[in-house]
Amino acid sequence: MEFSHVPVMLGECIDNLSIKPGGVYLDGTLGGGGHSAAILQNLGPGGRLIGIDRDPEAIQAACARIDDGRFTPVRGNFHDAADILASLGVSGIDGALLDLGVSSRQLDEASRGFSYHVDAPLDMRMDTSGELTAADIVNEWPEREIARILYEYGEERWAARIAAMICERRERGRVSTTGELVGIIDAAIPRAVRSKDGSHPARRTFQALRIAVNDELEPLKKALEDIATALNPGGRLAVIAFHSLEDRIVKQTFRALSDPCECPRDIPVCVCGKKPVVKLVTRKPLKPSDAELKANPRSRSATMRVCERLRGGNI
C-alpha cells in the first residue's frame, strides 16, 4: 500500500518556520515526507534536513519520495531528538517541525489496527518492532488501569463502564480485533447519551489506547524542551497537535520556556536567575483554513503553535 499522507497546514508550517536557505532543520515526524519535501524546496544547496520517524514504512516511503543529498532520514523517535542530533554531529538547528499523532496512512491501512471503521488485528503500534500492542492492554491490564487510560488519555466519561465490560468480555476469550472492541464499546455507551457531534462512540477509547501503546504524552514535555534548546538563536519550533491533551502540553511547555521565572510575582526583581529560552510566535493556536478543511476534513482538529529561540536563556 502506498504511503499516502496529506501534509496538514503545510503553508502555515513553511511560513512560520521562516526557513534560512543554508540552515539545518529537523522534521521530527517524517511520515510520508510531505512537510519535509516542502522544507527542502525552500532550502538552498548548503542546507540540511534531518527527518525522524519511528515507523519503518514511513522511512521507506519518505526515502522513495525524496532523493536529495541534503536529506538525512533516521529511524527513531523525536522524543530522543537530542541524542539523535548529537549522534549526527549536529550542535544546533535552525528550525524544527512536529506533526503529532497518527498519520492518514496508518489510519487507512487496516492491518495496523488504528481505525475503528474496519475490522483488523488490535495492534496500534507506530513502531512495528515495539512489544506492547492494544490487544495486550485490553486483554492483560487490570480493569482499573484500563479505566484510567481511557479517562486520562481519551477523556472518555464512560471509561469505567467500558473497562468493566472489556474485562467481562475477555473472560470468555481474548479480544483480538478492532471490530470486537468496537462492539464492546457500542454496548457500553448508552445510545441516549452519545455525542451529538456525529463522532464515533469508539473514537475516545481508540485514541487512549493508541496514546498508551506508543507512549505519546509522557515524554512530550521533555522532548519539546530538548528541541527548543537545540535551536540556534532565531530558530523556530512549530508543533501541530490533534487533540486537547497534546495541545495542552505544547501550550504549557512553550509558556514555561518563555517565562521560566519562579520568583513570587510581587518581587520587583528576578532572583531565581532563570531566563526565557523562547518567545511565543503564536499567542493563540493557528487553525487550518476553510479551504484546507474542505479539501482535507481530517485536518479539522489540528492546531499549530510556534515559538522562537532567544539568545541565551535557561530553564
C-alpha positions as MATLAB code, in Angstrom:
seq = 'MEFSHVPVMLGECIDNLSIKPGGVYLDGTLGGGGHSAAILQNLGPGGRLIGIDRDPEAIQAACARIDDGRFTPVRGNFHDAADILASLGVSGIDGALLDLGVSSRQLDEASRGFSYHVDAPLDMRMDTSGELTAADIVNEWPEREIARILYEYGEERWAARIAAMICERRERGRVSTTGELVGIIDAAIPRAVRSKDGSHPARRTFQALRIAVNDELEPLKKALEDIATALNPGGRLAVIAFHSLEDRIVKQTFRALSDPCECPRDIPVCVCGKKPVVKLVTRKPLKPSDAELKANPRSRSATMRVCERLRGGNI';
ca = [
       0.000    0.000    0.000;
       1.306    3.441   -0.972;
       2.183    5.683    1.973;
      -0.356    8.460    1.483;
      -0.324   11.379    3.890;
      -1.654   14.857    3.156;
       0.614   17.320    4.998;
      -1.565   19.361    7.345;
      -1.222   23.162    7.467;
       1.670   22.990    5.020;
       1.643   26.667    4.064;
       1.447   27.755    7.689;
       4.375   25.459    8.561;
       6.639   26.863    5.859;
       5.671   30.471    6.610;
       6.223   30.128   10.360;
       9.477   28.182   10.172;
      10.962   31.199    8.371;
      13.444   28.919    6.605;
      17.019   30.066    6.090;
      18.434   28.750    2.787;
      21.613   27.459    4.422;
      20.048   26.296    7.666;
      19.780   22.922    9.379;
      16.232   21.711   10.002;
      14.526   18.844   11.775;
      11.295   17.120   10.789;
      10.681   15.040   13.897;
       7.625   13.262   12.480;
       8.648   12.430    8.922;
       5.571   10.432    7.889;
       5.238   10.287    4.115;
       7.657   13.190    3.689;
       5.171   15.873    2.616;
       6.354   18.515    5.065;
       9.984   17.530    4.510;
       9.706   17.864    0.738;
       8.354   21.393    1.145;
      11.130   22.330    3.586;
      13.729   21.084    1.114;
      12.173   23.190   -1.642;
      12.898   26.252    0.488;
      16.443   25.249    1.455;
      19.488   26.268   -0.520;
      22.337   23.986   -1.680;
      24.080   24.316    1.680;
      21.031   23.459    3.769;
      20.313   20.207    5.557;
      17.175   18.418    6.713;
      17.039   15.581    9.237;
      13.855   13.508    9.212;
      12.934   11.204   12.100;
      10.167    8.606   12.260;
       9.606    5.510   14.382;
       7.601    3.783   11.620;
       9.893    1.851    9.238;
       7.283    2.067    6.465;
       7.281    5.865    6.787;
      11.062    5.970    6.457;
      10.883    3.758    3.363;
       8.141    5.861    1.775;
       9.906    9.160    2.504;
      13.172    7.879    1.029;
      11.317    6.756   -2.086;
       9.786   10.215   -2.399;
      12.847   12.292   -1.515;
      16.106   11.739   -3.399;
      18.189   14.599   -2.094;
      21.701   14.696   -0.673;
      20.624   17.340    1.835;
      18.181   14.898    3.449;
      19.163   12.570    6.299;
      16.460   10.039    7.304;
      16.676    8.475   10.757;
      14.530    5.703   12.149;
      13.864    6.715   15.725;
      11.621    8.771   17.964;
      11.637   12.559   18.198;
      11.490   12.064   21.974;
      15.195   11.183   21.567;
      15.967   14.114   19.258;
      18.788   15.446   21.441;
      20.665   12.138   21.281;
      19.938   11.710   17.568;
      21.254   15.169   16.725;
      24.363   14.570   18.830;
      24.994   11.250   17.072;
      24.898   13.088   13.733;
      27.339   15.727   14.957;
      24.686   18.461   14.835;
      25.225   21.046   17.571;
      22.341   23.337   16.666;
      19.373   23.543   14.320;
      17.615   26.483   12.694;
      14.103   25.094   12.894;
      12.031   22.048   13.739;
       8.585   20.705   12.956;
       6.499   18.150   14.847;
       3.231   16.826   13.399;
       1.903   14.838   16.336;
      -0.457   11.883   16.299;
      -1.270    9.155   13.823;
      -0.812    9.597   10.062;
      -3.504    9.181    7.432;
      -1.659    6.214    6.026;
      -1.572    4.455    9.403;
      -5.310    5.048    9.791;
      -6.074    3.803    6.299;
      -4.043    0.593    6.450;
      -6.393   -1.848    8.174;
      -3.664   -4.212    9.362;
      -2.207   -1.522   11.656;
      -5.349   -1.570   13.824;
      -5.676    2.203   14.330;
      -9.123    2.569   12.768;
     -12.458    1.760   14.345;
     -14.140    1.751   10.920;
     -12.697   -1.579    9.727;
     -12.163   -4.914   11.465;
      -8.461   -5.655   11.906;
      -5.954   -7.035   14.420;
      -5.918   -4.909   17.576;
      -2.389   -3.534   17.206;
      -1.903    0.288   17.054;
       1.904    0.268   17.145;
       3.550    3.144   15.281;
       6.851    1.289   15.585;
       6.018   -2.207   14.406;
       9.001   -3.619   16.286;
       7.569   -2.474   19.615;
       6.403   -5.142   22.050;
       3.229   -3.602   23.509;
       0.034   -3.736   21.429;
      -3.503   -2.534   22.074;
      -4.539   -6.173   22.398;
      -2.057   -6.608   25.245;
      -3.616   -3.698   27.138;
      -7.192   -4.793   26.510;
      -6.567   -8.423   27.472;
      -3.905   -8.220   30.175;
      -4.047   -4.905   32.022;
      -6.121   -4.591   35.222;
      -9.570   -3.084   34.885;
      -8.537   -0.052   36.974;
      -5.597    0.719   34.648;
      -7.714    0.378   31.524;
     -10.292    2.742   33.016;
      -7.530    5.197   33.950;
      -6.038    5.468   30.470;
      -9.465    5.725   28.835;
     -10.333    8.594   31.164;
      -6.954   10.374   31.161;
      -5.875    9.861   27.538;
      -9.271    9.622   25.871;
     -11.238   11.950   28.140;
     -13.911    9.264   27.986;
     -16.688    9.830   30.537;
     -17.769    6.187   30.239;
     -14.259    4.877   30.929;
     -15.163    2.800   33.995;
     -18.117    1.127   32.271;
     -16.139    0.382   29.112;
     -13.258   -1.065   31.153;
     -15.657   -3.240   33.145;
     -17.277   -4.593   30.003;
     -13.898   -5.250   28.392;
     -12.848   -7.330   31.393;
     -16.183   -9.150   31.448;
     -15.885   -9.954   27.730;
     -12.269  -11.163   27.903;
     -13.242  -13.808   30.457;
     -14.945  -15.597   27.555;
     -11.914  -15.340   25.282;
      -9.258  -12.968   24.046;
     -10.363   -9.707   22.409;
      -8.259   -9.806   19.262;
      -9.736   -7.374   16.725;
     -10.824   -3.769   16.424;
     -14.306   -4.946   15.500;
     -14.656   -6.890   18.726;
     -13.564   -3.862   20.750;
     -15.957   -1.569   18.886;
     -18.761   -3.988   19.734;
     -17.891   -3.811   23.432;
     -17.790   -0.014   23.378;
     -21.045    0.124   21.460;
     -22.728   -1.972   24.143;
     -21.154    0.047   26.990;
     -22.228    3.565   25.993;
     -25.978    4.195   26.146;
     -27.264    5.485   22.823;
     -29.273    8.225   24.502;
     -26.141    9.963   25.796;
     -23.850    9.621   22.816;
     -22.108   12.620   21.332;
     -24.326   14.804   19.180;
     -21.404   15.981   17.037;
     -21.504   12.849   14.918;
     -18.256   11.396   16.263;
     -17.912    7.631   16.551;
     -18.515    6.230   20.073;
     -15.188    4.360   19.890;
     -13.122    7.437   18.985;
     -12.004    8.314   22.501;
     -11.193    4.733   23.501;
      -9.109    4.155   20.367;
      -7.295    7.448   20.933;
      -6.488    6.477   24.508;
      -5.196    3.034   23.568;
      -3.054    4.449   20.767;
      -1.507    7.008   23.117;
      -0.781    4.324   25.725;
       0.683    1.850   23.217;
       3.021    4.464   21.730;
       3.751    6.408   24.949;
       2.879    9.650   23.189;
       2.267   12.035   26.091;
       4.615   11.329   28.999;
       7.886   12.139   27.150;
       6.432   15.041   25.143;
       7.286   17.894   27.529;
      10.947   16.836   27.807;
      11.182   16.364   24.041;
       9.829   19.867   23.404;
      12.333   21.319   25.875;
      15.212   19.405   24.271;
      14.315   20.508   20.749;
      13.706   24.119   21.787;
      17.094   24.322   23.490;
      18.752   22.729   20.428;
      17.573   25.657   18.291;
      20.045   28.307   17.254;
      19.015   31.888   18.175;
      16.163   32.882   15.883;
      15.330   29.267   15.093;
      11.697   28.230   15.346;
       9.815   25.167   16.584;
       6.374   24.547   15.062;
       4.129   21.875   16.570;
       0.857   20.578   15.136;
      -1.407   18.811   17.628;
      -4.676   16.990   17.017;
      -6.275   16.677   20.422;
      -6.556   18.759   23.563;
      -4.138   16.691   25.658;
      -1.265   17.172   23.204;
      -2.080   20.821   22.645;
      -2.254   21.486   26.385;
       1.256   20.063   26.890;
       2.609   22.107   23.978;
       0.922   25.264   25.276;
       2.139   24.817   28.849;
       5.690   23.883   27.800;
       6.023   26.838   25.444;
       4.727   29.195   28.137;
       7.160   27.793   30.706;
      10.051   28.165   28.258;
       9.039   31.748   27.507;
       8.606   32.651   31.184;
      10.622   30.273   33.400;
      10.995   32.678   36.332;
       9.976   31.044   39.624;
      10.095   34.198   41.736;
       6.937   35.379   43.513;
       5.086   37.846   41.315;
       5.265   40.569   43.967;
       9.087   40.630   43.896;
      10.172   43.527   41.652;
      13.464   41.923   40.523;
      14.040   38.321   39.480;
      16.419   36.484   41.811;
      15.991   32.901   40.591;
      18.248   33.504   37.599;
      16.083   31.692   35.069;
      15.867   33.484   31.736;
      13.427   32.957   28.852;
      14.563   30.352   26.327;
      11.985   31.213   23.659;
       9.432   33.828   22.734;
       5.956   32.890   21.621;
       5.333   33.485   17.924;
       1.704   32.393   18.206;
      -0.140   33.613   21.292;
      -3.179   31.656   20.149;
      -3.012   28.434   18.127;
      -3.303   28.606   14.364;
      -6.086   26.585   12.726;
      -6.477   25.169    9.205;
      -8.025   27.440    6.617;
     -11.553   26.882    5.359;
     -10.090   25.735    2.046;
      -7.947   23.112    3.766;
     -10.843   21.888    5.887;
     -12.872   21.381    2.729;
     -10.038   19.595    0.903;
      -8.855   17.548    3.902;
     -11.529   17.013    6.596;
      -9.005   15.136    8.753;
      -7.309   18.468    9.448;
     -10.352   19.783   11.353;
      -8.901   19.171   14.828;
      -5.389   20.431   14.029;
      -3.837   23.309   15.961;
      -0.364   24.745   15.467;
       1.793   26.607   17.966;
       5.160   28.185   17.221;
       7.980   29.507   19.385;
      11.322   31.134   18.546;
      14.642   30.600   20.300;
      16.130   33.569   22.090;
      19.822   34.182   22.583;
      20.930   32.769   25.915;
      18.188   31.710   28.299;
      17.977   28.742   30.661;
      15.424   26.586   32.437;
];
